[in-house]
Amino acid sequence: MTKKSKLSKRITWRVILIMAFFNVFIIGAIVFFALVVSEIQSTALAKNIIDGINGKLVTMQRAVEIASKNNVAELEEHLGSPEDVAEAMEHELLLNDRYIGCGVAFEPDFFKSQGRWFEIYARFADSTRVECRQIGSADHDYFHQEWYTKALGLTKGQGHLSNPYLDKDGSQCVVVTYSTPIHDRQGRQVGVYGIDLNLSWLFKMIEDEENSYVKRLIGTNDPLDFDDDDDDTYFFIQILSQDGEKITGSGNLDDKALKTIMNADGIGFKLMPTAGSTFGISSQRIANTGWTLVVAQHVKLVYIWGAILGVIILFFMTTGSIVIFFFMRRSIRRATRPLNTLSESAQEVAKGNFETPLPTFKHQDEIAELRDSFFMMQWSLKQYVEELKASTAAKASIQSEMNIAHNIQMSMLPKTFPAFPNRSDIELYASLTPAKGVGGDLYDFFIRDEKLFFCIGDVSGKGVPASLVMAVTRTLFRNIAAHTSEPKEIVGTMNANISEGNDNNMFVTLFVGVFDLATGLLRYCNAGHDAPYIEDTLLPCDSNLPIGIMSDWSFTEQETTIAPGTTVFLYTDGLTEAENANHELFGEERITSVVTGFSGSPQQLIETVTEVVHQYVGDTEQSDDLTMLAIKYTKE
């Protein structure tokens, strides 16, 4: 016991000396890092405010963007006459009563009967009735207004949020306009569609954020006043236009500070003089608007956080050191006392008595870990057997769940063949063999308006993650293709949805085709997928990226005419990259040798290719999902 007491004393004094040595440096560092902590705190606060406001603006933009796309699609179907346009505008505004109004302005003399200026504007006459007016004229020359000129420079599906302006002829108040181009059936830009938004909610939001900041600091909405003789503003928020003009917010920025802000896409935190004082400036460019959100904090506010934090830390460090000095020795002595009890139990275990009960300890420290090691030696065999049983049961459960997941995934794909038994102009067959229980390959097809919509794709990766993306991709294809017959629009919309929130950076190679069964015209868009075969020739395909990589990628569309009796054969890279025992790939040449001169049905073609692949691979384990789709045009 005497030795243990001396050991505990030595440990106590060594710990105290080490703590005292480092406390000297810590206390000195606190003075220095208080400034850094202050800036970090202010940066985080500014970022929180910026992210909150920016999030609301992005949500507003997303909502109006979706509404605009839907409205434009409706308008483009009603360009036959001014009356059709007005009727469509009235219908769209009734469905979107959150907006002040909306308008569609046409290029000069689009409607010959209406002259050079023709702009239909719809607004609510009362809560239930929409009023449509023609407001285009020489006095209202919209051809030179920002919302019109900017929109004409965009491609289909893109939009522009204008700077605020006073709309004297349409909504008759200060608004911003979200505008997007409209096209006729030949794809030509014929005008611009715009939705007007009231900015009163934005002004109120900025005012509420400023008041909330002050209240969080001092628990009141009164202005911050650190010096009775100082009338400075200590905090303000501004939203600037792309020209540096203040859209809303309080406070003022001098020219030098304004230039610095506008020349940068964003400022995390930077101290700079402005308005006769020094402010910590944080800013961020708001996406798709050209606007800049600015948060300014007076230097007094910035460093008050560090001063308070430094005082608190110094107080607790001093108090803690005193407490540690008096209780360290006693605590260490109590902590080392269980070593004696554990030593006695260890001696019994050393004699072969493996059932000897071991002492239990309240604290989970090194002594408790030593005791647990002895316990593990006693019961390792029993625990091993129990774990083996549990792991066997868990493995069986996982396998059962994988089988269920496989059945669910397969049920999502068309698997009834012949697919269209009542039609004599098309034959179709498909197969999908995942490398694991579930996989990332997909195919789908359906007929709408005498057109065959079909796709085949391959998700990056394998297993459960790929199967989830596969399910989303197939669902998107069905939903989007049900509303449009443009392959590049189908692929582009799917790409935008897959790219959004794609934190795992997964992507999908995809081939989408729309086949006119009456004329034999095949329009298609290939997003990084293997080119299909038309009989024994590869179909020319543009070099588009797979979907899910770049949300704003502009996909291209191609077309070709399919003659009756022609077979289109599509597949995933699980076919070309199938390996034999020597790690040699199946390759395109072997596919060509099978499809060349083949005159059977799509089912016979796929079964023949499958048999050839199995003969080539032999007993080698399948390394990738294998999917094939064959379409034969049988119109007489």
Secondary structure as UniProt FT lines:
FT   HELIX           2..75
FT   TURN            76..77
FT   HELIX           82..95
FT   TURN            97..98
FT   STRAND          101..106
FT   TURN            108..109
FT   HELIX           112..114
FT   STRAND          119..124
FT   STRAND          130..134
FT   HELIX           142..144
FT   HELIX           146..152
FT   TURN            156..157
FT   STRAND          160..161
FT   STRAND          165..166
FT   TURN            168..171
FT   STRAND          174..183
FT   TURN            185..186
FT   STRAND          189..198
FT   HELIX           200..218
FT   TURN            228..229
FT   STRAND          235..240
FT   TURN            242..243
FT   STRAND          246..249
FT   HELIX           255..262
FT   STRAND          266..274
FT   TURN            275..276
FT   STRAND          277..285
FT   TURN            287..289
FT   STRAND          292..298
FT   HELIX           299..336
FT   HELIX           338..350
FT   TURN            351..352
FT   TURN            354..355
FT   HELIX           366..411
FT   TURN            421..422
FT   STRAND          426..433
FT   STRAND          441..448
FT   TURN            449..450
FT   STRAND          451..459
FT   HELIX           463..481
FT   TURN            482..483
FT   HELIX           487..499
FT   TURN            500..501
FT   TURN            503..504
FT   STRAND          508..516
FT   TURN            517..519
FT   STRAND          521..527
FT   STRAND          533..534
FT   TURN            535..536
FT   STRAND          537..538
FT   TURN            551..552
FT   STRAND          558..561
FT   TURN            564..565
FT   STRAND          567..571
FT   HELIX           573..576
FT   TURN            581..582
FT   HELIX           587..595
FT   TURN            596..597
FT   HELIX           602..617
FT   TURN            618..619
FT   STRAND          626..633
//
